[in-house]
Amino acid sequence: MNTRIFSQNLPANHPAREQIRLENVLVALGNPLRLAAVRMIAEGGPHPCCAVLPGVPKSTMTHHWRILRDSGVVWQIRHGREYQLSLRREDLDARFPGLLASVLAALAEDAAPQD
């Protein structure tokens, strides 16, 4: 049955959609490094953990991945010897319509060159 294979590929603490809490998502998105990571994943699709922000030490990013994963913002799925990160866009949109789109739009606006 696929459930066993699927569960072996997912590390602990991926909350179910209905368990995703707004305060946890806001805390996860309240850090500039995590926001940069979310933006990069949103723009480019699933990424290996080590490729999202390559200039940041692995130990630092491990902490941030755990917060993003435990809050329900990202999926962290094992592929071979590494983990891939992807946004839980459907789940976040179902729980908090427009939140992720608003955050990503604000990030894009902040990154745009000022006249």
N, CA, C and O atoms as a GROMACS GRO file, in nm:
protein
  460
    1MET      N    1   0.084  -0.118   0.000
    1MET     CA    2   0.000   0.000   0.000
    1MET      C    3   0.090   0.125   0.000
    1MET      O    4   0.194   0.126   0.065
    2ASN      N    5   0.050   0.228  -0.070
    2ASN     CA    6   0.129   0.350  -0.085
    2ASN      C    7   0.150   0.427   0.045
    2ASN      O    8   0.247   0.502   0.056
    3THR      N    9   0.063   0.410   0.143
    3THR     CA   10   0.078   0.487   0.265
    3THR      C   11   0.211   0.461   0.333
    3THR      O   12   0.273   0.553   0.387
    4ARG      N   13   0.255   0.337   0.330
    4ARG     CA   14   0.382   0.304   0.396
    4ARG      C   15   0.499   0.372   0.325
    4ARG      O   16   0.585   0.430   0.391
    5ILE      N   17   0.503   0.366   0.195
    5ILE     CA   18   0.609   0.430   0.118
    5ILE      C   19   0.604   0.581   0.141
    5ILE      O   20   0.706   0.645   0.164
    6PHE      N   21   0.484   0.636   0.134
    6PHE     CA   22   0.467   0.779   0.152
    6PHE      C   23   0.514   0.822   0.290
    6PHE      O   24   0.586   0.921   0.303
    7SER      N   25   0.476   0.747   0.395
    7SER     CA   26   0.514   0.786   0.530
    7SER      C   27   0.664   0.773   0.552
    7SER      O   28   0.719   0.846   0.634
    8GLN      N   29   0.730   0.681   0.483
    8GLN     CA   30   0.874   0.668   0.498
    8GLN      C   31   0.946   0.788   0.437
    8GLN      O   32   1.057   0.821   0.479
    9ASN      N   33   0.886   0.852   0.339
    9ASN     CA   34   0.949   0.965   0.272
    9ASN      C   35   0.925   1.097   0.344
    9ASN      O   36   0.993   1.196   0.314
   10LEU      N   37   0.832   1.102   0.435
   10LEU     CA   38   0.801   1.226   0.505
   10LEU      C   39   0.859   1.223   0.645
   10LEU      O   40   0.830   1.131   0.722
   11PRO      N   41   0.941   1.321   0.680
   11PRO     CA   42   0.987   1.330   0.818
   11PRO      C   43   0.869   1.364   0.909
   11PRO      O   44   0.761   1.398   0.860
   12ALA      N   45   0.890   1.356   1.037
   12ALA     CA   46   0.784   1.385   1.134
   12ALA      C   47   0.738   1.530   1.125
   12ALA      O   48   0.807   1.616   1.071
   13ASN      N   49   0.621   1.554   1.180
   13ASN     CA   50   0.569   1.688   1.203
   13ASN      C   51   0.525   1.765   1.079
   13ASN      O   52   0.547   1.886   1.070
   14HIS      N   53   0.464   1.698   0.986
   14HIS     CA   54   0.392   1.768   0.880
   14HIS      C   55   0.247   1.772   0.928
   14HIS      O   56   0.178   1.670   0.922
   15PRO      N   57   0.199   1.886   0.975
   15PRO     CA   58   0.061   1.888   1.024
   15PRO      C   59  -0.038   1.863   0.911
   15PRO      O   60  -0.015   1.903   0.796
   16ALA      N   61  -0.147   1.797   0.944
   16ALA     CA   62  -0.255   1.780   0.848
   16ALA      C   63  -0.313   1.918   0.818
   16ALA      O   64  -0.297   2.012   0.896
   17ARG      N   65  -0.378   1.931   0.704
   17ARG     CA   66  -0.432   2.061   0.662
   17ARG      C   67  -0.512   2.128   0.774
   17ARG      O   68  -0.493   2.246   0.803
   18GLU      N   69  -0.602   2.053   0.836
   18GLU     CA   70  -0.689   2.112   0.938
   18GLU      C   71  -0.614   2.147   1.068
   18GLU      O   72  -0.668   2.217   1.154
   19GLN      N   73  -0.490   2.100   1.082
   19GLN     CA   74  -0.410   2.131   1.200
   19GLN      C   75  -0.319   2.252   1.181
   19GLN      O   76  -0.253   2.295   1.275
   20ILE      N   77  -0.314   2.307   1.061
   20ILE     CA   78  -0.229   2.424   1.035
   20ILE      C   79  -0.293   2.544   1.104
   20ILE      O   80  -0.409   2.577   1.079
   21ARG      N   81  -0.216   2.609   1.191
   21ARG     CA   82  -0.265   2.721   1.271
   21ARG      C   83  -0.207   2.852   1.218
   21ARG      O   84  -0.090   2.861   1.183
   22LEU      N   85  -0.292   2.953   1.213
   22LEU     CA   86  -0.251   3.083   1.160
   22LEU      C   87  -0.132   3.140   1.237
   22LEU      O   88  -0.038   3.191   1.175
   23GLU      N   89  -0.133   3.132   1.368
   23GLU     CA   90  -0.024   3.190   1.446
   23GLU      C   91   0.109   3.122   1.415
   23GLU      O   92   0.213   3.188   1.416
   24ASN      N   93   0.108   2.991   1.388
   24ASN     CA   94   0.231   2.920   1.354
   24ASN      C   95   0.282   2.962   1.216
   24ASN      O   96   0.403   2.978   1.195
   25VAL      N   97   0.190   2.979   1.122
   25VAL     CA   98   0.229   3.022   0.988
   25VAL      C   99   0.288   3.163   0.993
   25VAL      O  100   0.390   3.190   0.928
   26LEU      N  101   0.225   3.252   1.069
   26LEU     CA  102   0.275   3.389   1.078
   26LEU      C  103   0.412   3.395   1.145
   26LEU      O  104   0.498   3.474   1.104
   27VAL      N  105   0.434   3.313   1.247
   27VAL     CA  106   0.566   3.307   1.310
   27VAL      C  107   0.669   3.256   1.209
   27VAL      O  108   0.779   3.311   1.199
   28ALA      N  109   0.634   3.152   1.135
   28ALA     CA  110   0.726   3.096   1.036
   28ALA      C  111   0.761   3.199   0.929
   28ALA      O  112   0.876   3.206   0.885
   29LEU      N  113   0.664   3.278   0.887
   29LEU     CA  114   0.687   3.377   0.783
   29LEU      C  115   0.743   3.508   0.838
   29LEU      O  116   0.772   3.600   0.761
   30GLY      N  117   0.758   3.517   0.969
   30GLY     CA  118   0.804   3.641   1.032
   30GLY      C  119   0.955   3.656   1.039
   30GLY      O  120   1.004   3.750   1.101
   31ASN      N  121   1.028   3.566   0.977
   31ASN     CA  122   1.174   3.573   0.979
   31ASN      C  123   1.223   3.602   0.838
   31ASN      O  124   1.180   3.534   0.744
   32PRO      N  125   1.312   3.700   0.819
   32PRO     CA  126   1.358   3.736   0.684
   32PRO      C  127   1.424   3.621   0.607
   32PRO      O  128   1.408   3.611   0.486
   33LEU      N  129   1.498   3.537   0.675
   33LEU     CA  130   1.564   3.424   0.609
   33LEU      C  131   1.461   3.323   0.560
   33LEU      O  132   1.472   3.272   0.448
   34ARG      N  133   1.362   3.294   0.644
   34ARG     CA  134   1.257   3.200   0.602
   34ARG      C  135   1.172   3.260   0.491
   34ARG      O  136   1.129   3.189   0.400
   35LEU      N  137   1.148   3.391   0.497
   35LEU     CA  138   1.073   3.456   0.388
   35LEU      C  139   1.148   3.446   0.256
   35LEU      O  140   1.088   3.421   0.152
   36ALA      N  141   1.278   3.465   0.260
   36ALA     CA  142   1.360   3.452   0.139
   36ALA      C  143   1.352   3.310   0.084
   36ALA      O  144   1.344   3.290  -0.037
   37ALA      N  145   1.355   3.212   0.173
   37ALA     CA  146   1.346   3.073   0.130
   37ALA      C  147   1.209   3.044   0.068
   37ALA      O  148   1.201   2.978  -0.036
   38VAL      N  149   1.104   3.091   0.131
   38VAL     CA  150   0.968   3.070   0.078
   38VAL      C  151   0.954   3.134  -0.059
   38VAL      O  152   0.896   3.076  -0.150
   39ARG      N  153   1.008   3.254  -0.073
   39ARG     CA  154   1.001   3.322  -0.203
   39ARG      C  155   1.073   3.240  -0.311
   39ARG      O  156   1.021   3.224  -0.421
   40MET      N  157   1.191   3.191  -0.278
   40MET     CA  158   1.268   3.114  -0.376
   40MET      C  159   1.194   2.985  -0.416
   40MET      O  160   1.190   2.950  -0.533
   41ILE      N  161   1.137   2.916  -0.317
   41ILE     CA  162   1.062   2.794  -0.346
   41ILE      C  163   0.938   2.825  -0.429
   41ILE      O  164   0.903   2.751  -0.521
   42ALA      N  165   0.872   2.936  -0.396
   42ALA     CA  166   0.750   2.975  -0.470
   42ALA      C  167   0.781   3.007  -0.615
   42ALA      O  168   0.702   2.977  -0.704
   43GLU      N  169   0.896   3.068  -0.640
   43GLU     CA  170   0.931   3.107  -0.776
   43GLU      C  171   0.982   2.991  -0.860
   43GLU      O  172   0.960   2.987  -0.981
   44GLY      N  173   1.050   2.895  -0.797
   44GLY     CA  174   1.115   2.791  -0.874
   44GLY      C  175   1.063   2.650  -0.854
   44GLY      O  176   1.118   2.556  -0.911
   45GLY      N  177   0.959   2.634  -0.776
   45GLY     CA  178   0.909   2.500  -0.750
   45GLY      C  179   0.995   2.426  -0.650
   45GLY      O  180   1.079   2.486  -0.583
   46PRO      N  181   0.974   2.294  -0.639
   46PRO     CA  182   1.049   2.215  -0.540
   46PRO      C  183   1.200   2.230  -0.558
   46PRO      O  184   1.252   2.230  -0.669
   47HIS      N  185   1.268   2.242  -0.445
   47HIS     CA  186   1.414   2.258  -0.442
   47HIS      C  187   1.474   2.160  -0.343
   47HIS      O  188   1.411   2.127  -0.242
   48PRO      N  189   1.594   2.112  -0.370
   48PRO     CA  190   1.667   2.040  -0.264
   48PRO      C  191   1.698   2.140  -0.153
   48PRO      O  192   1.727   2.257  -0.180
   49CYS      N  193   1.692   2.095  -0.030
   49CYS     CA  194   1.716   2.186   0.085
   49CYS      C  195   1.845   2.264   0.070
   49CYS      O  196   1.849   2.384   0.098
   50CYS      N  197   1.950   2.198   0.026
   50CYS     CA  198   2.082   2.264   0.019
   50CYS      C  199   2.090   2.369  -0.092
   50CYS      O  200   2.185   2.448  -0.094
   51ALA      N  201   1.995   2.371  -0.184
   51ALA     CA  202   2.002   2.463  -0.298
   51ALA      C  203   1.918   2.589  -0.279
   51ALA      O  204   1.924   2.680  -0.362
   52VAL      N  205   1.839   2.596  -0.174
   52VAL     CA  206   1.750   2.710  -0.158
   52VAL      C  207   1.828   2.837  -0.125
   52VAL      O  208   1.816   2.937  -0.195
   53LEU      N  209   1.906   2.834  -0.020
   53LEU     CA  210   1.990   2.948   0.018
   53LEU      C  211   2.130   2.894   0.043
   53LEU      O  212   2.169   2.875   0.158
   54PRO      N  213   2.206   2.869  -0.064
   54PRO     CA  214   2.333   2.799  -0.051
   54PRO      C  215   2.439   2.870   0.032
   54PRO      O  216   2.531   2.803   0.080
   55GLY      N  217   2.432   2.998   0.052
   55GLY     CA  218   2.533   3.069   0.130
   55GLY      C  219   2.513   3.061   0.280
   55GLY      O  220   2.597   3.107   0.357
   56VAL      N  221   2.401   3.002   0.323
   56VAL     CA  222   2.369   2.994   0.466
   56VAL      C  223   2.412   2.858   0.518
   56VAL      O  224   2.387   2.757   0.451
   57PRO      N  225   2.476   2.851   0.635
   57PRO     CA  226   2.520   2.722   0.689
   57PRO      C  227   2.405   2.621   0.702
   57PRO      O  228   2.292   2.657   0.735
   58LYS      N  229   2.437   2.496   0.675
   58LYS     CA  230   2.337   2.389   0.679
   58LYS      C  231   2.268   2.380   0.815
   58LYS      O  232   2.147   2.359   0.822
   59SER      N  233   2.343   2.396   0.923
   59SER     CA  234   2.284   2.385   1.057
   59SER      C  235   2.180   2.495   1.080
   59SER      O  236   2.078   2.471   1.144
   60THR      N  237   2.207   2.612   1.029
   60THR     CA  238   2.111   2.723   1.042
   60THR      C  239   1.985   2.693   0.963
   60THR      O  240   1.874   2.712   1.012
   61MET      N  241   2.003   2.645   0.840
   61MET     CA  242   1.886   2.618   0.756
   61MET      C  243   1.805   2.500   0.809
   61MET      O  244   1.683   2.499   0.794
   62THR      N  245   1.870   2.403   0.870
   62THR     CA  246   1.797   2.290   0.929
   62THR      C  247   1.696   2.341   1.031
   62THR      O  248   1.582   2.293   1.035
   63HIS      N  249   1.736   2.435   1.112
   63HIS     CA  250   1.645   2.496   1.210
   63HIS      C  251   1.528   2.565   1.139
   63HIS      O  252   1.413   2.549   1.179
   64HIS      N  253   1.557   2.641   1.035
   64HIS     CA  254   1.450   2.713   0.964
   64HIS      C  255   1.359   2.618   0.888
   64HIS      O  256   1.238   2.641   0.880
   65TRP      N  257   1.414   2.511   0.831
   65TRP     CA  258   1.329   2.412   0.762
   65TRP      C  259   1.232   2.349   0.860
   65TRP      O  260   1.116   2.327   0.827
   66ARG      N  261   1.280   2.319   0.981
   66ARG     CA  262   1.193   2.258   1.082
   66ARG      C  263   1.076   2.351   1.115
   66ARG      O  264   0.962   2.305   1.126
   67ILE      N  265   1.103   2.478   1.132
   67ILE     CA  266   0.996   2.574   1.164
   67ILE      C  267   0.896   2.583   1.049
   67ILE      O  268   0.775   2.581   1.071
   68LEU      N  269   0.947   2.593   0.926
   68LEU     CA  270   0.857   2.601   0.809
   68LEU      C  271   0.776   2.472   0.794
   68LEU      O  272   0.657   2.477   0.763
   69ARG      N  273   0.840   2.358   0.816
   69ARG     CA  274   0.771   2.228   0.804
   69ARG      C  275   0.667   2.212   0.914
   69ARG      O  276   0.552   2.177   0.887
   70ASP      N  277   0.708   2.236   1.039
   70ASP     CA  278   0.617   2.215   1.152
   70ASP      C  279   0.498   2.310   1.151
   70ASP      O  280   0.392   2.278   1.206
   71SER      N  281   0.514   2.426   1.089
   71SER     CA  282   0.404   2.522   1.083
   71SER      C  283   0.307   2.491   0.969
   71SER      O  284   0.196   2.543   0.966
   72GLY      N  285   0.349   2.405   0.876
   72GLY     CA  286   0.262   2.371   0.764
   72GLY      C  287   0.286   2.453   0.640
   72GLY      O  288   0.205   2.449   0.547
   73VAL      N  289   0.394   2.529   0.635
   73VAL     CA  290   0.422   2.614   0.519
   73VAL      C  291   0.485   2.533   0.405
   73VAL      O  292   0.455   2.558   0.288
   74VAL      N  293   0.570   2.436   0.437
   74VAL     CA  294   0.636   2.357   0.332
   74VAL      C  295   0.620   2.208   0.358
   74VAL      O  296   0.599   2.164   0.471
   75TRP      N  297   0.632   2.132   0.249
   75TRP     CA  298   0.652   1.988   0.255
   75TRP      C  299   0.802   1.967   0.247
   75TRP      O  300   0.871   2.034   0.170
   76GLN      N  301   0.852   1.875   0.325
   76GLN     CA  302   0.993   1.837   0.319
   76GLN      C  303   0.994   1.686   0.295
   76GLN      O  304   0.972   1.607   0.387
   77ILE      N  305   1.019   1.648   0.170
   77ILE     CA  306   1.005   1.508   0.129
   77ILE      C  307   1.140   1.452   0.086
   77ILE      O  308   1.214   1.516   0.011
   78ARG      N  309   1.169   1.335   0.134
   78ARG     CA  310   1.297   1.271   0.104
   78ARG      C  311   1.296   1.216  -0.038
   78ARG      O  312   1.204   1.144  -0.078
   79HIS      N  313   1.401   1.249  -0.112
   79HIS     CA  314   1.425   1.196  -0.246
   79HIS      C  315   1.568   1.144  -0.247
   79HIS      O  316   1.664   1.220  -0.257
   80GLY      N  317   1.582   1.013  -0.237
   80GLY     CA  318   1.716   0.955  -0.232
   80GLY      C  319   1.786   0.996  -0.104
   80GLY      O  320   1.737   0.969   0.006
   81ARG      N  321   1.900   1.061  -0.118
   81ARG     CA  322   1.980   1.102  -0.002
   81ARG      C  323   1.954   1.244   0.045
   81ARG      O  324   2.014   1.289   0.142
   82GLU      N  325   1.865   1.315  -0.022
   82GLU     CA  326   1.839   1.453   0.018
   82GLU      C  327   1.689   1.476   0.031
   82GLU      O  328   1.607   1.392  -0.006
   83TYR      N  329   1.657   1.592   0.084
   83TYR     CA  330   1.518   1.632   0.101
   83TYR      C  331   1.484   1.743   0.002
   83TYR      O  332   1.565   1.831  -0.025
   84GLN      N  333   1.362   1.735  -0.050
   84GLN     CA  334   1.310   1.839  -0.140
   84GLN      C  335   1.207   1.920  -0.062
   84GLN      O  336   1.128   1.865   0.015
   85LEU      N  337   1.209   2.049  -0.084
   85LEU     CA  338   1.112   2.139  -0.022
   85LEU      C  339   1.016   2.190  -0.127
   85LEU      O  340   1.055   2.225  -0.238
   86SER      N  341   0.889   2.193  -0.091
   86SER     CA  342   0.789   2.254  -0.177
   86SER      C  343   0.684   2.322  -0.089
   86SER      O  344   0.660   2.280   0.024
   87LEU      N  345   0.624   2.426  -0.142
   87LEU     CA  346   0.522   2.498  -0.066
   87LEU      C  347   0.394   2.417  -0.056
   87LEU      O  348   0.357   2.346  -0.149
   88ARG      N  349   0.329   2.430   0.054
   88ARG     CA  350   0.197   2.367   0.073
   88ARG      C  351   0.089   2.467   0.032
   88ARG      O  352   0.001   2.502   0.110
   89ARG      N  353   0.100   2.511  -0.091
   89ARG     CA  354   0.014   2.618  -0.143
   89ARG      C  355  -0.135   2.583  -0.130
   89ARG      O  356  -0.213   2.664  -0.082
   90GLU      N  357  -0.173   2.462  -0.173
   90GLU     CA  358  -0.314   2.422  -0.166
   90GLU      C  359  -0.365   2.424  -0.023
   90GLU      O  360  -0.474   2.474   0.005
   91ASP      N  361  -0.286   2.368   0.068
   91ASP     CA  362  -0.329   2.363   0.208
   91ASP      C  363  -0.340   2.502   0.268
   91ASP      O  364  -0.436   2.532   0.338
   92LEU      N  365  -0.242   2.587   0.242
   92LEU     CA  366  -0.245   2.723   0.296
   92LEU      C  367  -0.360   2.803   0.237
   92LEU      O  368  -0.426   2.880   0.308
   93ASP      N  369  -0.385   2.786   0.107
   93ASP     CA  370  -0.496   2.858   0.044
   93ASP      C  371  -0.630   2.810   0.097
   93ASP      O  372  -0.724   2.888   0.110
   94ALA      N  373  -0.641   2.680   0.126
   94ALA     CA  374  -0.766   2.627   0.181
   94ALA      C  375  -0.790   2.678   0.323
   94ALA      O  376  -0.904   2.711   0.358
   95ARG      N  377  -0.686   2.686   0.403
   95ARG     CA  378  -0.700   2.729   0.542
   95ARG      C  379  -0.711   2.882   0.554
   95ARG      O  380  -0.792   2.933   0.631
   96PHE      N  381  -0.629   2.953   0.477
   96PHE     CA  382  -0.620   3.099   0.490
   96PHE      C  383  -0.619   3.160   0.350
   96PHE      O  384  -0.513   3.200   0.300
   97PRO      N  385  -0.736   3.168   0.285
   97PRO     CA  386  -0.741   3.215   0.146
   97PRO      C  387  -0.673   3.352   0.128
   97PRO      O  388  -0.702   3.448   0.199
   98GLY      N  389  -0.583   3.356   0.030
   98GLY     CA  390  -0.517   3.481  -0.006
   98GLY      C  391  -0.394   3.516   0.077
   98GLY      O  392  -0.321   3.608   0.040
   99LEU      N  393  -0.369   3.447   0.187
   99LEU     CA  394  -0.256   3.481   0.272
   99LEU      C  395  -0.123   3.464   0.200
   99LEU      O  396  -0.042   3.556   0.195
  100LEU      N  397  -0.100   3.347   0.145
  100LEU     CA  398   0.028   3.321   0.078
  100LEU      C  399   0.046   3.412  -0.043
  100LEU      O  400   0.155   3.465  -0.065
  101ALA      N  401  -0.060   3.430  -0.121
  101ALA     CA  402  -0.052   3.518  -0.238
  101ALA      C  403  -0.018   3.661  -0.196
  101ALA      O  404   0.060   3.728  -0.263
  102SER      N  405  -0.077   3.708  -0.086
  102SER     CA  406  -0.049   3.843  -0.037
  102SER      C  407   0.096   3.858   0.009
  102SER      O  408   0.162   3.958  -0.019
  103VAL      N  409   0.144   3.757   0.081
  103VAL     CA  410   0.283   3.761   0.129
  103VAL      C  411   0.380   3.760   0.011
  103VAL      O  412   0.474   3.839   0.008
  104LEU      N  413   0.355   3.672  -0.085
  104LEU     CA  414   0.444   3.663  -0.202
  104LEU      C  415   0.439   3.790  -0.286
  104LEU      O  416   0.541   3.833  -0.339
  105ALA      N  417   0.320   3.850  -0.299
  105ALA     CA  418   0.307   3.976  -0.374
  105ALA      C  419   0.383   4.088  -0.304
  105ALA      O  420   0.448   4.169  -0.369
  106ALA      N  421   0.375   4.093  -0.172
  106ALA     CA  422   0.447   4.195  -0.097
  106ALA      C  423   0.598   4.176  -0.111
  106ALA      O  424   0.672   4.274  -0.123
  107LEU      N  425   0.644   4.051  -0.111
  107LEU     CA  426   0.786   4.025  -0.129
  107LEU      C  427   0.833   4.069  -0.267
  107LEU      O  428   0.940   4.128  -0.282
  108ALA      N  429   0.752   4.042  -0.368
  108ALA     CA  430   0.787   4.080  -0.505
  108ALA      C  431   0.789   4.232  -0.517
  108ALA      O  432   0.876   4.289  -0.584
  109GLU      N  433   0.694   4.298  -0.452
  109GLU     CA  434   0.688   4.445  -0.457
  109GLU      C  435   0.809   4.506  -0.386
  109GLU      O  436   0.867   4.603  -0.435
  110ASP      N  437   0.846   4.450  -0.273
  110ASP     CA  438   0.963   4.500  -0.199
  110ASP      C  439   1.092   4.481  -0.278
  110ASP      O  440   1.185   4.561  -0.267
  111ALA      N  441   1.098   4.374  -0.359
  111ALA     CA  442   1.219   4.344  -0.436
  111ALA      C  443   1.227   4.426  -0.566
  111ALA      O  444   1.334   4.435  -0.626
  112ALA      N  445   1.115   4.484  -0.607
  112ALA     CA  446   1.114   4.562  -0.732
  112ALA      C  447   1.197   4.688  -0.715
  112ALA      O  448   1.196   4.749  -0.608
  113PRO      N  449   1.270   4.727  -0.820
  113PRO     CA  450   1.351   4.850  -0.812
  113PRO      C  451   1.262   4.972  -0.788
  113PRO      O  452   1.154   4.985  -0.847
  114GLN      N  453   1.308   5.058  -0.702
  114GLN     CA  454   1.232   5.180  -0.670
  114GLN      C  455   1.270   5.290  -0.768
  114GLN      O  456   1.388   5.307  -0.800
  115ASP      N  457   1.172   5.365  -0.815
  115ASP     CA  458   1.197   5.477  -0.907
  115ASP      C  459   1.241   5.601  -0.834
  115ASP      O  460   1.266   5.704  -0.896
   0.00000   0.00000   0.00000
